[in-house]
Amino acid sequence: MSAAELILSLEKLLQLHKNLYQLTLQKTEILKSENIDALKELLKKEQMFVKAISQLEDERIKQTVAFLGREDELSMSACIEKATGSEKDKLKELEKDFKETIDSLKATNELNRELAKQALQLVSMTLDMLMPQETEFNYNKPANKPIEKQRRSLFDSQA
């Protein structure tokens, strides 16, 4: 079997990864602007891309098994070793493009993770400022049970 079908699948897979990378760049801007509705919509799009990538990856695995004639070590390196001529050059180019795209995707996802973490810390800090911990000013005889601190609610639930 020739590597042409495999190369076509790899090109489609690479394009999906590049599109996913563009979405992660958009997500960075949305996280900076704190637009929750836009973030929800973007996450839906992101899930569609992840699902499409997963389906295409299954197809690529089948094509790689057929091309290599084995079911173990289905790496790009193994495909490059078996390919000849222009197919070999195209696979090398695709491997380089995949590495660049995946590295960029990882870096942007790490940035987005940090931005989301900071946003959650800000929300937590704001809630702590709005609902401070209750402090006891009177002396109480210590009991055998540990004292559990509870947050005071903004609303009186016994009213």
N, C-alpha and C positions, 0 to 999 in steps of 0.2 A: 504494500500500500504506500502511496505517496503521501507526503506531509502536507499537501495542499489543503485538505479539509481541516487538518489540525491547525494550520496557520490561519485559516479563515476564522475558526473558533477563537483562537488566541487573540486575533485582531478585534473581534467583537468583545471579548472579555476585557481587553485593555481599554477599549472605548468606554465600557461600562464603569471601569475603575476610574477613568479620567473624569467621567460625569459625576461619579460619587465624590471625587476630590473637589470638584467645583461646588457641590452641595455643602461640603464641610467648610469651604471658604465662606459661603453664604451663612452657614450656621455661626461662624465666628462673629460676623458682623451683627447677626441677630442677637447673639448672646451679649454683645457689647451694648446694643441698644435696648436690651431687656424687653423685647416684644414677644410676649408669650404666644399670642395667636399665630404669628408668623412662624415661630419655632414649632408649634404643633403641626402646621401644614408642611414645613420642611421635613420634619421627622417622618411624616407619612410618605413623602417622596423618597426619603432615604430608605425606608423599609421596602419600597417597591424595587429600588435598585439592588438592595441586598438580596431580595428574593430572585430577581433576574440573574444576578451574578451566581447565586447558588445553583440555579437550574442550568445555566450555561457551563458551570464548572463540572456538573455531572456529565454533560455531553462531552466536554473536553477530556475527561478521564476515560470515557469509553473510546474516544478516538485515539488517545495516547496508548491505551492497551492494544488496540488494533494495529497502530503504527509500530510499536516496539515489540509486539508479540509476546508480552509478559505482563504480569499483574503487579510486580513489585518495582520499586524505584521508578516512578513515573515523573521524573523531574525534567526540567527544561534541558539540563546538561545531558541527560541520557538521550533526549530527542535530538539535540545538536550533534552528538557523537554519531548517531545513526543516519542523519540527513546528509545529503550531498549537494554540491553546487550551490545554486541560488537559494534553494530551500534552507540550507545550512546558514547562509548569510542572513536570510530573513529571520530565522529563529534566533540568531545571536542578537539582531537588532531588537526583536520583540523582548528578549530577556533583559536587555539593557533598559528599554522603555518601562517594562514592568517594575524593575528595581527602583527606578527613579520615581515612578508614580506611587508605588507602595510606600517608599520612604517619605515622600511628601504627605501622603495620606496619614501615616502614623504620626508625623510631627504635628500636623494640623489637628488631628484627633486628641493628641496630648494637650495642646493649647486649649481646645474646647473643653476638655475635662477639667483643666485648671480654672477656666472661666466659670464653668458651672459650679465648681466647688466653692469658689469665692462668692458667687451669688448666693449659694445656700448658707454660707457663713454669715453673710450680711443679713439675710432674712432671720437667721437664728439670733444674731446679736440684737436686731431690732425688736424681736419678740421678747427677748430677755429685758430690754430697756422698757418696753411697754408693760410687762408683767414681772416686776422685780420679785426676787425671793423674799419670803416673809422672814423677818428677823424677830427673835424673841428678846424682849427687854427685861422680862421678869425671870427670876430664878425659879426653876422647876426641879423638883427632886428627880434625879435620874432614875429611870425605870430599867428593867432588865432588857427591854426591847430597844433596838436602835431607833433613833429619831429619824423619821423619813421627812425629807423636805418636799413640799408640794408647791407647785406654782399657784399663785393667786390668779383667779380668773378676772377678766374685765367685767364680767356680768355676774350678778348675784343670782345664783341658781335657786335660792330659797325664797326669793321674792314672790 
